[in-house]
Amino acid sequence: MTILDQTIGIAPSTSPHAHWLGWVSLTLAVAGLVLSCLGDPFWLALPSSLLGAQAGHLCMRRGHENHVGALIGLNLGLFNLFFWVLLVVLVPLVFGMPTTALFRIPTYN
């Protein structure tokens, strides 16, 4: 709550569902990290990390700024995105190897 909010009497918006959203954020971020370490067989690490970071941010905006799950989920989700970009973009450029050597690309024939 900012000083302006205190002077005009605005209470922070708290939501009872935001508490569970923090734990969902942590779960999605951990799932994204595990999937990245397993080689991302289903190509779900990136969406899981994005949703984990977004859920953590939404939980903190809903009045749970100190929720452990939201803080870890947001930071771990952002780390997963950085890790994913390193694996998909930087490693193939630096080492000259194709992306298919790191990840199994699904075929839909």
C-alpha positions in Angstrom: 0.0 0.0 0.0 1.4 3.3 -1.0 1.3 6.6 1.0 -1.3 8.0 -1.4 -3.5 4.9 -0.8 -3.2 5.4 2.9 -4.1 9.1 2.8 -7.2 8.6 0.6 -8.2 5.4 2.4 -8.0 2.8 -0.4 -7.4 -0.7 0.9 -5.4 -3.1 -1.1 -7.5 -5.6 -3.1 -7.3 -9.0 -1.6 -8.8 -12.1 -3.2 -9.4 -15.4 -1.5 -8.6 -17.2 -4.7 -5.2 -15.4 -5.0 -3.8 -17.5 -2.2 -4.3 -20.7 -4.2 -3.0 -19.0 -7.3 0.3 -18.6 -5.6 0.6 -22.3 -5.1 -0.5 -22.9 -8.7 2.3 -20.6 -9.8 4.9 -22.5 -7.9 3.6 -25.8 -9.2 3.6 -24.6 -12.8 7.1 -23.2 -12.5 8.5 -26.4 -11.0 6.8 -28.4 -13.7 8.4 -26.2 -16.4 11.8 -26.7 -14.8 11.4 -30.4 -14.6 10.2 -30.6 -18.2 13.2 -28.5 -19.4 15.6 -30.8 -17.6 13.9 -33.9 -19.1 14.4 -32.5 -22.6 10.9 -31.0 -22.9 9.4 -34.1 -24.5 5.9 -32.6 -24.9 7.0 -29.0 -25.6 5.2 -27.8 -22.5 8.1 -26.2 -20.5 7.7 -22.8 -22.2 3.9 -22.5 -21.7 4.2 -23.9 -18.1 6.9 -21.4 -17.3 4.9 -18.5 -18.8 1.7 -19.4 -16.9 3.7 -19.9 -13.7 5.3 -16.5 -13.9 1.9 -14.9 -14.9 0.1 -16.6 -12.0 2.7 -15.5 -9.5 2.4 -11.9 -10.8 -1.4 -12.0 -10.6 -1.3 -13.4 -7.1 1.0 -10.6 -5.9 -1.2 -8.0 -7.6 -4.3 -9.3 -5.7 -2.9 -8.4 -2.3 -0.6 -11.4 -1.5 2.8 -9.6 -2.0 4.6 -11.8 0.5 3.1 -15.2 -0.5 6.0 -17.7 -0.7 4.5 -19.7 -3.6 3.9 -16.6 -5.7 7.3 -15.2 -5.1 9.1 -18.4 -5.9 6.8 -19.2 -8.7 7.3 -15.8 -10.4 11.1 -15.9 -10.0 11.4 -19.6 -11.0 9.1 -19.1 -14.0 11.2 -16.2 -15.2 14.4 -18.2 -14.6 12.9 -21.1 -16.6 12.1 -18.7 -19.5 15.7 -17.5 -19.4 17.0 -21.1 -19.2 14.7 -22.1 -22.1 16.0 -19.2 -24.3 19.6 -20.2 -23.5 18.9 -23.8 -24.5 17.0 -23.1 -27.7 18.7 -19.9 -29.0 22.2 -19.4 -27.5 23.5 -23.0 -27.2 22.9 -23.9 -30.9 24.4 -20.6 -32.0 27.5 -20.9 -29.9 28.2 -24.6 -30.3 26.9 -24.9 -33.9 24.5 -27.8 -33.1 20.9 -28.1 -34.3 18.1 -27.6 -31.8 16.9 -31.1 -32.5 20.0 -32.4 -30.7 18.7 -30.9 -27.5 14.9 -31.4 -27.9 12.9 -34.0 -29.6 10.6 -32.2 -32.0 7.2 -33.9 -32.4 6.1 -34.9 -35.9 2.5 -34.8 -36.9 2.3 -36.9 -40.0 
